């Protein structure tokens, strides 16, 4: 089984971190390939970055010419593009936001999301609402750290997460979700310190993608995710003639 994991930004180092987390969760025999968009934001924080990232990820998958893949994992927490990718490809598409929330709902009545900057909270809340799992979310809280800051100081990242996690628990969260693909790998340490289940979206998405492929399930083409209508579509700036 081959799973393609799409980074939502153009930072190769983050793609590598995400791929390492995905491979650690994958079953033996599952191959994980990471894709980094050739254009778009270096980190996705805010509505502009999110919409730009969505177009870049769609273009990356549209122009992909590597080995065939069995599923796509979208590694952008709260970023746009999930529905468009489901129209574009013929294999299961699992978004880490949706995957983490679904698994969290199996572990407790209410969950909390701890993310990077507060400006990302609205996108995450909207994504959870669209996925139908918002009613179980106790809170979406920011750590005050930018995406590219996560890997620069591990101790600071852990401390910021723990502070925000305590606020989420005070709001009623019984399970915590890592609200950024760049936080992959923190779940075990944080779970021990918080004494709460901590769900990593990348690992959750990989396992759900494997399950869908094993069960022979793919995106429904009845209605919402029907194949795109045949028409002329111009991608990017028109080339001079």
C-alpha positions in Angstrom: 0.0 0.0 0.0 1.3 3.5 -0.9 0.1 6.6 0.9 0.9 10.1 -0.3 1.2 12.7 2.4 0.8 16.3 1.2 2.5 19.1 3.2 0.4 22.3 3.1 3.5 24.5 2.9 6.7 24.8 0.9 9.1 24.0 3.7 10.9 20.7 2.9 12.1 20.2 6.5 8.6 20.2 7.7 7.6 17.7 5.0 10.3 15.4 6.3 9.2 15.7 9.9 5.6 14.9 8.9 6.7 11.9 6.8 8.7 10.5 9.7 5.7 10.7 11.9 3.5 9.1 9.2 6.0 6.2 8.7 6.1 5.6 12.5 2.3 5.1 12.5 2.1 3.1 9.3 1.8 -0.7 9.2 4.6 -2.8 7.8 4.2 -2.9 4.0 2.8 0.6 3.8 5.0 3.0 1.8 4.7 6.7 2.7 5.7 9.4 0.2 5.8 13.0 1.1 4.9 15.8 -1.3 6.0 19.4 -0.9 4.2 22.0 -3.1 6.5 23.9 -5.5 4.7 27.1 -4.7 2.5 28.6 -2.0 3.3 29.8 1.6 6.3 28.7 3.6 3.9 28.2 6.5 0.1 28.2 6.6 -1.2 30.7 9.1 -4.4 32.5 8.3 -7.1 32.6 5.7 -4.9 33.9 2.8 -2.2 31.2 3.4 -4.9 28.5 3.8 -6.6 29.3 0.4 -3.2 29.7 -1.3 -2.1 26.4 0.2 -5.2 24.6 -1.0 -4.6 25.6 -4.6 -1.0 24.6 -4.4 -1.8 21.2 -2.9 -4.4 20.6 -5.6 -1.9 21.6 -8.3 0.7 19.3 -6.8 -1.6 16.3 -6.9 -2.9 17.2 -10.3 0.7 17.2 -11.8 2.0 14.2 -9.8 3.8 11.8 -12.0 5.3 9.3 -9.5 4.2 5.7 -8.6 0.5 5.1 -8.2 -0.9 5.7 -4.7 -3.7 4.1 -2.8 -4.7 7.0 -0.5 -3.9 10.7 0.2 -3.3 12.1 3.7 -3.6 15.9 3.8 -1.2 17.2 6.5 -2.5 20.7 7.0 -4.5 21.2 10.2 -7.6 23.3 9.4 -6.4 24.2 6.0 -8.7 24.3 3.0 -8.7 22.0 0.0 -10.0 18.7 1.5 -13.2 18.7 -0.5 -11.5 19.7 -3.8 -8.9 16.9 -3.5 -11.8 14.4 -2.9 -13.2 15.5 -6.3 -9.8 15.4 -8.0 -8.5 11.9 -7.1 -10.0 8.4 -7.2 -8.6 7.1 -3.9 -9.5 7.8 -0.2 -8.5 11.3 1.0 -8.0 11.7 4.8 -7.5 15.1 6.3 -5.6 15.2 9.6 -8.0 17.6 11.2 -11.0 15.4 10.5 -9.1 12.2 11.3 -7.8 13.5 14.7 -11.3 14.7 15.7 -13.0 11.4 14.8 -10.5 9.4 16.8 -10.7 11.8 19.7 -14.5 11.3 19.8 -13.9 7.6 20.3 -11.7 8.3 23.4 -13.8 10.8 25.3 -17.0 12.8 25.3 -15.3 16.2 24.5 -11.9 17.0 23.0 -9.8 20.1 22.8 -7.4 21.3 20.1 -4.1 23.0 20.8 -2.7 24.8 17.8 -0.1 27.4 16.9 -1.3 31.0 16.6 -4.7 32.2 17.6 -5.4 33.4 14.0 -5.7 29.7 13.0 -8.6 29.0 15.3 -11.3 30.1 13.0 -10.2 27.9 10.2 -10.0 24.9 12.5 -13.4 25.5 13.9 -14.9 25.8 10.4 -13.1 22.6 9.3 -14.5 20.7 12.3 -18.0 22.1 11.7 -17.9 21.0 8.1 -16.7 17.5 9.1 -19.5 17.2 11.6 -17.4 16.8 14.7 -17.6 20.4 16.1 -20.2 19.7 18.7 -17.8 17.6 20.7 -15.0 20.2 20.6 -14.6 21.9 24.0 -12.1 24.5 22.8 -9.6 25.4 20.2 -6.6 27.2 21.8 -3.4 28.7 20.5 0.1 28.4 21.9 1.3 31.7 20.6 3.9 29.9 18.5 4.3 30.3 14.8 4.5 27.1 12.7 8.1 27.6 11.8 8.9 28.2 15.5 7.8 24.7 16.6 11.1 22.9 15.8 13.5 25.6 16.9 13.1 25.1 20.7 11.5 21.8 21.8 11.4 22.8 25.4 9.5 26.0 24.7 7.1 24.2 22.3 6.3 21.6 25.0 5.8 24.2 27.7 3.5 26.3 25.5 1.5 23.2 24.6 1.1 22.2 28.2 -0.1 25.6 29.2 -2.7 25.7 26.5 -3.7 22.1 27.2 -4.4 22.9 30.8 -6.8 25.6 29.6 -8.5 23.1 27.3 -8.9 20.6 30.1 -10.4 23.4 32.3 -12.9 24.0 29.4 -14.0 20.4 29.6 -11.7 18.6 27.2 -11.2 14.9 28.1 -9.0 14.2 25.1 -6.4 16.6 23.4 -5.6 16.9 19.7 -2.3 18.3 18.3 -3.5 21.1 16.1 -0.6 21.3 13.7 1.2 18.7 11.6 4.5 20.2 12.9 3.6 19.0 16.4 3.9 15.3 15.3 5.9 13.3 17.8 4.8 15.2 20.9 1.9 13.0 21.7 3.6 10.4 23.9 5.5 12.8 26.2 2.5 15.1 26.5 0.0 12.3 27.2 2.2 11.1 30.1 2.5 14.6 31.6 -1.2 15.5 31.1 -2.6 12.1 32.0 -5.0 12.5 29.0 -5.1 10.8 25.6 -3.3 13.0 23.0 -4.1 12.4 19.4 -1.7 13.3 16.6 -3.5 14.0 13.4 -0.8 12.6 11.1 -0.8 9.2 12.8 -4.6 9.2 13.0 -5.0 10.0 9.3 -2.5 7.3 8.2 -4.3 4.6 10.2 -7.7 5.7 8.9 -6.3 5.8 5.3 -4.9 2.3 5.7 -8.3 1.1 7.0 -10.2 2.5 4.1 -7.9 1.0 1.6 -8.0 -2.4 3.3 -11.8 -2.3 3.4 -12.0 -1.4 -0.3 -13.7 1.9 0.4 -13.3 5.1 -1.6 -15.0 8.5 -1.8 -18.6 8.4 -2.9 -19.3 9.9 -6.3 -23.0 10.4 -5.6 -23.6 14.1 -5.2 -21.1 16.3 -3.3 -17.9 14.6 -4.4 -19.0 13.8 -8.0 -16.2 14.1 -10.5 -15.5 17.7 -11.6 -17.5 18.8 -14.6 -15.6 18.7 -17.9 -14.6 22.2 -18.8 -11.6 24.4 -19.6 -9.6 25.2 -16.4 -6.6 27.5 -16.5 -4.0 26.8 -13.8 -1.7 29.6 -12.8 -0.8 32.7 -14.7 -1.5 32.5 -18.4 1.8 32.0 -20.4 2.6 34.8 -22.9 2.1 33.8 -26.6 
